[in-house]
Each structure stands twice: as structure tokens, then as C-alpha cells.
């Protein structure tokens, strides 16, 4: 298991593992299909996890702790991970 990187220290276009608290959920159209955008904050910054073709993920609610892993990119001045692996943290 790799270490968790602070969102502010994440390098785009490289594999990254970040963790934080879910701050918001929103369903937006992407490429003609609904996608769930999850905003995650860790105190150093915010990142967006995008789950294409999803409107909901069970157990994922604002305030929940989450760790995501994937390759980030910058989109509209924010770190975005497309379809990352994720792990919900115990309540």
C-alpha cells in the first residue's frame, strides 16, 4: 500500500493516492452520460473524483472519509481523478 499524498502536493499525470473528507456530491453530464463528481478535501486542498456512468455510490455521503487512488490531471484549475479506485473509511 502506497503512502497518502497531500492534495496540494499531488503531481498531475502521475499515480497518486490521496485521502480526505467528502465535501460534496454532484451528478453532471460528461460525454453524454451522467457522472458522479465527488469533491474531497484534506486541509491542503481539494480534488474531484469523477465516476463516469454513475449517479450514486453506496455509502458515499458528505462527511465520509475516503481514500482514492489513480492518475490525476488538472481540469479547470482543479485536480481531477477519473474513475479512481476508492476505499471508504470506517465511520
C-alpha positions as CSV (number, residue, x, y, z in Angstrom):
1,X,0.0,0.0,0.0
2,X,1.5,3.4,-1.0
3,X,1.5,6.4,1.2
4,X,-1.2,9.1,1.1
5,X,-0.1,12.3,-0.6
6,X,-1.5,15.7,0.4
7,X,-3.8,17.0,-2.3
8,X,-1.7,20.2,-2.6
9,X,1.4,18.0,-3.3
10,X,-0.2,15.8,-5.9
11,X,1.7,15.8,-9.2
12,X,-0.6,15.7,-12.3
13,X,-0.3,12.8,-14.8
14,X,1.4,10.5,-12.2
15,X,-0.2,7.8,-10.0
16,X,-1.4,9.3,-6.7
17,X,-3.1,8.2,-3.5
18,X,-5.0,10.9,-1.6
19,X,-7.4,10.8,1.3
20,X,-9.8,13.2,2.9
21,X,-13.3,14.1,3.7
22,X,-16.2,14.1,1.1
23,X,-17.3,17.7,0.9
24,X,-19.9,17.4,-1.9
25,X,-21.5,15.2,-4.5
26,X,-23.0,16.3,-7.8
27,X,-24.2,14.5,-10.9
28,X,-23.1,16.2,-14.1
29,X,-23.3,15.2,-17.7
30,X,-19.9,14.1,-19.2
31,X,-19.7,12.7,-22.8
32,X,-23.4,12.3,-22.9
33,X,-23.7,10.2,-19.8
34,X,-24.3,11.1,-16.1
35,X,-21.2,11.2,-14.0
36,X,-20.8,11.5,-10.2
37,X,-18.4,14.2,-9.2
38,X,-17.1,13.8,-5.6
39,X,-15.3,16.8,-4.0
40,X,-12.7,15.6,-1.5
41,X,-10.7,17.9,0.9
42,X,-7.8,17.1,3.1
43,X,-6.9,20.5,4.6
44,X,-4.2,21.2,2.0
45,X,-6.6,21.5,-1.0
46,X,-9.5,19.9,-2.8
47,X,-9.7,17.2,-5.5
48,X,-12.5,15.9,-7.6
49,X,-13.1,12.1,-8.2
50,X,-15.2,11.5,-11.3
51,X,-17.1,8.2,-11.6
52,X,-18.5,8.0,-15.1
53,X,-21.9,6.5,-15.7
54,X,-22.8,6.7,-12.0
55,X,-25.3,8.7,-10.2
56,X,-24.6,7.3,-6.8
57,X,-22.1,5.1,-4.9
58,X,-23.4,3.3,-1.8
59,X,-22.2,4.6,1.5
60,X,-20.7,7.7,-0.1
61,X,-22.1,10.8,1.6
62,X,-20.8,14.2,2.7
63,X,-18.6,14.0,5.8
64,X,-17.4,10.5,5.0
65,X,-13.7,9.7,4.9
66,X,-12.4,8.3,1.7
67,X,-9.1,7.3,0.1
68,X,-8.8,7.4,-3.7
69,X,-6.1,6.2,-6.0
70,X,-5.5,6.9,-9.7
71,X,-3.9,9.3,-12.1
72,X,-4.7,12.9,-11.6
73,X,-4.9,15.7,-14.1
74,X,-5.7,19.4,-13.9
75,X,-9.1,20.4,-15.2
76,X,-10.3,24.0,-14.7
77,X,-7.6,24.6,-12.1
78,X,-8.5,21.6,-10.0
79,X,-7.1,18.1,-9.6
80,X,-9.4,15.5,-11.2
81,X,-9.1,11.7,-11.0
82,X,-11.2,9.8,-13.5
83,X,-12.7,6.5,-12.2
84,X,-10.3,6.1,-9.3
85,X,-10.0,3.1,-7.1
86,X,-11.6,4.1,-3.8
87,X,-11.9,2.9,-0.2
88,X,-14.5,4.3,2.2
89,X,-13.1,4.8,5.7
90,X,-14.9,3.4,8.7
91,X,-17.4,5.8,10.3
